[in-house]
Amino acid sequence: MVDPSLNLPEPPPELAALSQRLCTRIVNEIEQHGPIGLDHYMRMALYEPGLGYYSNGLLKFGADGDFVTAPEQGRLFAESLAGIVMVVANRLNTGFDVLELGPGSGALARDLLMTLNPLPERYLMLETSATLRQVQQETLAALPAPVAQRVEWIDQPPASGFSGVIVGNEVIDALPVCSFEVQADGLMERAVALDASRFGWQLRPPSDRLASAYQKLSTDLDEPLPNGYCSEICVDLPDWFGSVTQSLDQGLVLMIDYGYPRREYYHPDRAAGTLVAHYRHRAHFDPFVWPGLSDLSAFVDFTALADAGLAQGFELAGFTTQAGLLLGSDILQSIETIANDRERLALAGELKRLMLPGEMGEKFKVMALTRGLELNSSAFQFSDQRGRL
């Protein structure tokens, strides 16, 4: 049952039926194995073949989807990232590749390829969903042939080494997470169980991986988390980061997502966690509503991301907010040089949505990790926030 207080629109019958089929599979999993971890539930809700949110072929992006990412706002976001990529290209002084993780609608790839000079030797798009590949191919269809020929779709990280840039925009927030609750007698895992006619939470002892990850983050906090505190940990982050970056011989990893440094993420006042669902441009906090039709994500612990990078031999080259990145680039100056008043006003509105604290400017952070390369980009020097980690 859906809580009426959420005030969510009912899906059409065919989509409700799709969600019900997915629910049946999840119910079968719980009946066979007992309550499942939130990470297990998220994998099924997001990636179950043919039924999960990212594999069922439904529209996700833009005004007609469930959410709008920064690349869908216009070209300015891509132009700011292109400046950083070109710094790397100049440092390498040879041909370079770009690998984009989870390319979404393809808007970022399109705008980067229309901006980058020089062009990468290859623009690799790591996408496992056939449906999303089709969306991306349609988005890139307008590229000039010499540019489009640089694009390659892959379903796993490159097997051989390359030099260049790895870009991930709103990728880490979609990784499955474990949920925990602090109790007086120790840590408990919040598992997904059957509760009457719907899914619900059930506490159980934590897995070894969750207990180990919690112990590590606890040593970084200023004080123990209070009893009753609930939150999430992405226990898969270190292994995932290692797998997608292992073939980068020299270059930059650029990650953009919403999140906090660890001490802010696990602040005592943030006692209900960060797990959020998106459905038809509505954000809510019940992960069990319309599985397969709702996006599920958790904010990113950027300290954990930095630790994962350092463990793989990367250096932390930059950390700032999305607003800081844009202010540190040449975007403002480029807008001021536009003679057409209508275009200039439109770009100013786009920039406002990208930068204002109430929009995306402070919520989204940008992290740069380098291997065998000095970045020294003004985009990160304007508001260097590495000290917050």
QUIJOQUI-V543048 format. One record per residue. RES is the residue in three letters. SS is DSSP state (helix for helix, strand for strand, loop for the rest). PHI is phi as a letter, one per 40 degrees, with the letter a starting at -180 (NA if undefined). D_LAST is the distance of its C-alpha to the last C-alpha in Angstrom with 2 decimals. Layout:
# QUIJOQUI-V543048
res/ss/phi/d_last
RES/SS/PHI/D_LAST
RES/SS/PHI/D_LAST
This chain:
# QUIJOQUI-V543048
res/ss/phi/d_last
MET/loop/NA/40.67
VAL/loop/c/38.44
ASP/loop/c/37.62
PRO/helix/c/39.69
SER/helix/c/37.25
LEU/helix/c/34.80
ASN/loop/f/37.43
LEU/loop/c/36.79
PRO/loop/c/39.56
GLU/loop/c/41.54
PRO/loop/c/41.32
PRO/loop/c/44.65
PRO/helix/d/46.61
GLU/helix/c/45.86
LEU/helix/c/42.08
ALA/helix/c/42.46
ALA/helix/c/44.48
LEU/helix/c/41.79
SER/helix/c/39.26
GLN/helix/c/41.89
ARG/helix/c/42.40
LEU/helix/c/38.73
CYS/helix/d/38.87
THR/helix/c/41.87
ARG/helix/c/40.04
ILE/helix/c/37.17
VAL/helix/d/39.81
ASN/helix/d/41.59
GLU/helix/c/38.45
ILE/helix/c/37.97
GLU/helix/c/41.69
GLN/helix/c/41.76
HIS/helix/b/38.65
GLY/loop/g/37.78
PRO/loop/d/34.62
ILE/strand/b/31.93
GLY/strand/c/28.15
LEU/helix/d/26.32
ASP/helix/c/25.09
HIS/helix/c/28.81
TYR/helix/c/29.80
MET/helix/c/27.27
ARG/helix/d/28.54
MET/helix/c/32.03
ALA/helix/c/31.35
LEU/helix/c/29.54
TYR/helix/b/31.15
GLU/loop/d/34.51
PRO/loop/d/37.00
GLY/loop/g/38.93
LEU/loop/b/37.60
GLY/loop/c/33.79
TYR/loop/d/32.05
TYR/loop/c/31.12
SER/loop/b/34.40
ASN/loop/b/37.11
GLY/loop/g/37.75
LEU/loop/c/37.09
LEU/loop/c/35.63
LYS/loop/b/31.89
PHE/strand/b/30.92
GLY/loop/g/32.09
ALA/loop/c/34.27
ASP/loop/c/36.43
GLY/loop/b/33.69
ASP/loop/b/31.03
PHE/strand/a/28.19
VAL/loop/b/27.58
THR/loop/c/24.69
ALA/helix/d/23.73
PRO/helix/c/26.23
GLU/helix/c/28.99
GLN/helix/c/28.57
GLY/loop/i/30.15
ARG/loop/c/29.68
LEU/helix/c/27.18
PHE/helix/c/24.03
ALA/helix/c/25.54
GLU/helix/c/26.68
SER/helix/c/23.25
LEU/helix/c/22.03
ALA/helix/c/25.34
GLY/helix/c/24.66
ILE/helix/c/21.63
VAL/helix/d/23.77
MET/helix/c/26.57
VAL/helix/c/24.51
VAL/helix/c/23.99
ALA/helix/d/27.69
ASN/helix/c/28.74
ARG/helix/c/26.69
LEU/helix/c/28.32
ASN/loop/f/31.69
THR/loop/a/33.16
GLY/loop/c/33.28
PHE/loop/b/30.04
ASP/strand/b/29.25
VAL/strand/b/26.91
LEU/strand/b/25.95
GLU/strand/b/24.95
LEU/strand/c/23.76
GLY/loop/f/25.36
PRO/loop/c/27.04
GLY/loop/g/27.99
SER/loop/c/30.90
GLY/loop/g/30.86
ALA/helix/c/30.30
LEU/helix/c/27.30
ALA/helix/d/29.33
ARG/helix/d/32.36
ASP/helix/c/30.77
LEU/helix/c/28.86
LEU/helix/c/32.14
MET/helix/c/34.03
THR/helix/b/31.71
LEU/loop/c/30.82
ASN/loop/a/33.09
PRO/loop/c/33.58
LEU/loop/c/33.49
PRO/loop/c/31.86
GLU/loop/c/34.39
ARG/strand/b/33.23
TYR/strand/b/31.10
LEU/strand/c/30.37
MET/strand/b/29.71
LEU/strand/c/28.53
GLU/loop/a/30.23
THR/loop/c/32.04
SER/loop/c/33.65
ALA/helix/c/37.08
THR/helix/c/37.10
LEU/helix/c/33.89
ARG/helix/d/35.19
GLN/helix/c/38.25
VAL/helix/c/36.29
GLN/helix/c/34.39
GLN/helix/c/37.68
GLU/helix/c/39.21
THR/helix/c/36.39
LEU/helix/c/36.78
ALA/helix/c/40.58
ALA/helix/c/40.97
LEU/loop/c/39.33
PRO/loop/d/41.91
ALA/helix/d/43.20
PRO/helix/c/41.93
VAL/helix/c/38.37
ALA/helix/d/38.70
GLN/loop/c/39.98
ARG/loop/c/36.54
VAL/strand/c/35.13
GLU/strand/b/35.13
TRP/strand/c/34.14
ILE/strand/b/32.94
ASP/loop/b/32.31
GLN/loop/a/30.16
PRO/loop/d/27.92
PRO/loop/d/30.12
ALA/loop/c/32.00
SER/loop/b/32.25
GLY/loop/c/29.76
PHE/strand/a/29.00
SER/strand/b/27.19
GLY/strand/i/25.51
VAL/strand/b/22.81
ILE/strand/b/21.54
VAL/strand/b/20.68
GLY/strand/b/19.56
ASN/strand/b/19.81
GLU/loop/f/19.39
VAL/loop/b/19.93
ILE/helix/c/17.19
ASP/helix/c/17.86
ALA/helix/c/21.41
LEU/loop/c/20.73
PRO/loop/c/22.39
VAL/loop/b/20.47
CYS/strand/c/21.74
SER/strand/b/22.16
PHE/strand/b/22.26
GLU/strand/b/23.60
VAL/strand/c/23.26
GLN/strand/b/26.75
ALA/loop/c/28.37
ASP/loop/c/29.59
GLY/strand/h/26.43
LEU/strand/c/24.37
MET/strand/b/26.33
GLU/strand/c/25.88
ARG/strand/c/26.97
ALA/strand/b/29.44
VAL/strand/c/31.57
ALA/strand/b/35.22
LEU/strand/c/38.43
ASP/strand/b/39.11
ALA/loop/f/42.62
SER/loop/c/42.69
ARG/strand/a/39.01
PHE/strand/c/35.75
GLY/strand/a/33.90
TRP/strand/c/31.40
GLN/strand/a/32.51
LEU/strand/c/30.67
ARG/strand/a/31.01
PRO/strand/c/29.59
PRO/loop/c/26.39
SER/loop/c/26.73
ASP/helix/c/25.72
ARG/helix/c/22.85
LEU/helix/c/21.48
ALA/helix/c/22.06
SER/helix/c/20.30
ALA/helix/c/17.17
TYR/helix/c/17.21
GLN/helix/c/17.78
LYS/helix/c/14.75
LEU/helix/c/12.32
SER/helix/c/14.47
THR/helix/c/13.89
ASP/helix/c/10.17
LEU/loop/c/11.34
ASP/loop/c/12.99
GLU/loop/a/16.22
PRO/loop/c/18.07
LEU/loop/c/18.33
PRO/loop/c/21.77
ASN/loop/d/24.83
GLY/loop/g/25.29
TYR/loop/c/21.61
CYS/strand/b/21.35
SER/strand/a/18.58
GLU/strand/b/17.93
ILE/strand/b/16.44
CYS/loop/c/16.98
VAL/loop/c/18.49
ASP/loop/c/19.79
LEU/helix/d/16.62
PRO/helix/d/16.67
ASP/helix/c/20.42
TRP/helix/c/20.40
PHE/helix/c/17.97
GLY/helix/c/20.13
SER/helix/c/23.27
VAL/helix/c/22.55
THR/helix/b/21.29
GLN/loop/c/23.70
SER/loop/c/26.30
LEU/strand/c/24.23
ASP/strand/c/25.69
GLN/strand/a/24.18
GLY/strand/i/22.13
LEU/strand/b/19.13
VAL/strand/b/17.36
LEU/strand/b/16.45
MET/strand/b/15.01
ILE/strand/b/15.45
ASP/strand/a/15.14
TYR/strand/c/14.61
GLY/strand/i/11.71
TYR/strand/a/8.65
PRO/loop/c/5.09
ARG/helix/d/6.72
ARG/helix/c/7.84
GLU/helix/c/9.23
TYR/helix/c/10.62
TYR/loop/b/12.40
HIS/loop/c/13.38
PRO/loop/d/16.98
ASP/loop/c/18.41
ARG/loop/c/17.31
ALA/loop/c/19.94
ALA/strand/b/21.57
GLY/loop/g/18.86
THR/loop/b/18.14
LEU/loop/c/21.02
VAL/strand/a/23.11
ALA/strand/b/26.37
HIS/strand/b/27.81
TYR/strand/a/31.58
ARG/loop/f/33.60
HIS/loop/g/30.91
ARG/strand/b/30.48
ALA/strand/c/27.29
HIS/strand/a/27.98
PHE/loop/b/26.63
ASP/loop/b/29.43
PRO/loop/c/28.66
PHE/loop/b/32.33
VAL/loop/c/33.93
TRP/loop/f/35.68
PRO/loop/d/34.01
GLY/loop/g/34.26
LEU/loop/b/34.50
SER/loop/b/31.07
ASP/strand/c/27.71
LEU/strand/b/25.20
SER/strand/a/21.45
ALA/loop/b/18.28
PHE/loop/c/15.01
VAL/strand/c/12.36
ASP/strand/c/9.47
PHE/helix/c/7.25
THR/helix/c/5.36
ALA/helix/c/9.12
LEU/helix/c/10.03
ALA/helix/c/8.20
ASP/helix/c/9.85
ALA/helix/c/12.98
GLY/helix/c/13.18
LEU/helix/c/12.92
ALA/helix/c/15.51
GLN/loop/c/17.73
GLY/loop/g/17.79
PHE/loop/c/15.65
GLU/strand/b/13.66
LEU/strand/c/10.51
ALA/strand/c/12.62
GLY/strand/a/10.98
PHE/strand/a/8.72
THR/strand/a/10.56
THR/strand/c/12.65
GLN/helix/c/16.03
ALA/helix/c/17.76
GLY/helix/c/15.96
LEU/helix/c/16.94
LEU/helix/c/20.47
LEU/helix/c/20.87
GLY/helix/c/19.88
SER/loop/c/22.49
ASP/loop/c/26.25
ILE/helix/c/26.72
LEU/helix/d/27.87
GLN/helix/c/30.36
SER/helix/c/31.67
ILE/helix/c/32.44
GLU/helix/c/34.29
THR/loop/c/36.58
ILE/loop/c/37.86
ALA/loop/c/41.43
ASN/loop/c/41.99
ASP/helix/c/41.20
ARG/helix/c/40.80
GLU/helix/c/38.34
ARG/helix/c/36.34
LEU/helix/c/36.17
ALA/helix/c/35.19
LEU/helix/c/32.28
ALA/helix/c/31.24
GLY/helix/c/31.21
GLU/helix/c/29.14
LEU/helix/c/26.61
LYS/helix/c/26.51
ARG/helix/c/25.73
LEU/helix/c/22.87
MET/helix/b/21.34
LEU/loop/c/22.25
PRO/loop/d/19.78
GLY/loop/c/22.46
GLU/loop/b/22.73
MET/loop/b/19.94
GLY/loop/c/18.27
GLU/loop/c/15.30
LYS/loop/c/15.36
PHE/strand/c/14.79
LYS/strand/b/11.83
VAL/strand/b/12.49
MET/strand/b/10.89
ALA/strand/b/13.09
LEU/strand/b/13.64
THR/strand/b/16.77
ARG/strand/b/19.44
GLY/loop/g/22.14
LEU/loop/a/21.47
GLU/loop/c/20.11
LEU/loop/c/19.03
ASN/loop/f/19.04
SER/loop/c/19.22
SER/helix/c/19.71
ALA/helix/c/18.22
PHE/helix/c/14.66
GLN/helix/c/15.82
PHE/loop/c/17.04
SER/loop/a/13.75
ASP/loop/c/11.03
GLN/loop/b/7.69
ARG/helix/c/5.62
GLY/helix/c/5.42
ARG/helix/c/3.79
LEU/loop/c/0.00
